[in-house]
Amino acid sequence: MKKLITLGSLLVLTIILAACGNSGGKGDDKKITVAASPAPHGEVLKHAKEEMKKKGYDLEVKTVNDYKVPNKLLDKGDVDANFFQHTPYLKAEKSDHKYNIEEVGKVFTTPMGVYSKKYKKIEDIPKGSTIYVSNNPAEEGRFLSFFVDKGLIKIKKGVSIEDAKFEDIVENKKDLKFNNKQGAEFLPKTYESKEGAAVIMNSNYALDNGLTPHKDAIISETESSPFANILAVQKGHKDDKKYQELIKVLQSEDMKQFIKKKYGKDVIPYEK
């Protein structure tokens, strides 16, 4: 009888430990671990810590500089949430890797910009030039949008700019070439070394490397950009109380004022 009780206790203990090990932090309702890009995402989360503490939550921020990592961490349950990507990127990641991840809400836009040490206007870029961009296929339409808006490139009829790919180009007046062989984190170095005619990068990478996007970029996205950055969690958990409390803080008027004061035009708070 004692053996049966002991075996039963061990079985229950094993099940409990296994459940805790695979919970991704969801077993602790008062702690939230978020994987985020260093700036501005990580800085915004650090500002949210005090308010979350008042609500009874311990917010831990893990900064990650590689776009390929945060969704892996979240899908495996190594973190509770991530904050670094926009909806089109998450959509592509889910399609490519079958991640069980969903959006909680939008927070801000980090405007993408075209940077050049050689030319002051996008129209001045010469024929046959190379433009350096990241190896993120979900943002190809975003890269192209600058040239589409200026009439330098046309894409297939019926293809939205959010979904456009390089193969959708039907007219390229200056025969521009897009080099997408590098990760986004390497683009600031490409810019500093004056490779190519221009580099297209997000303002978070520009900020991380001492640039002032609205001053240093020769052209930037406007407030109407559809690429707002989101808070994401594992599928089935977006309505969990702790994540709803976090998104409320991230979308609060206090947070909007903090973002505007700290980043000016370089980070644009999301407006519902």
Buried (B, 14 or more C-beta within 10 A) or exposed (E): EEEEEEEEEEEEEEEEEEEEEEEBBBEBEEBBBBBBBBBBBBBBBEBBBEBBEEBEBEBBBBBBBEBEBBBBBBBEBBBBBBBBBBBBBBBBBBEEEEBEBBBBBBBBBBBBBBBBBEBEEBEEBEEEBEBBBBBBEBBBBBBBBBBBBBEBBBBEEEEEBBBBBBEBBEEBEBEBBBBBEBEBBBBBEBBBEEBBBBBBBBBBBBBBBEBBBBEBBBBBBEEEBBBBBBBBBBEEBBEBEBBEBBBBBBBBEEBBEBBBEBBEBBBBBBEE
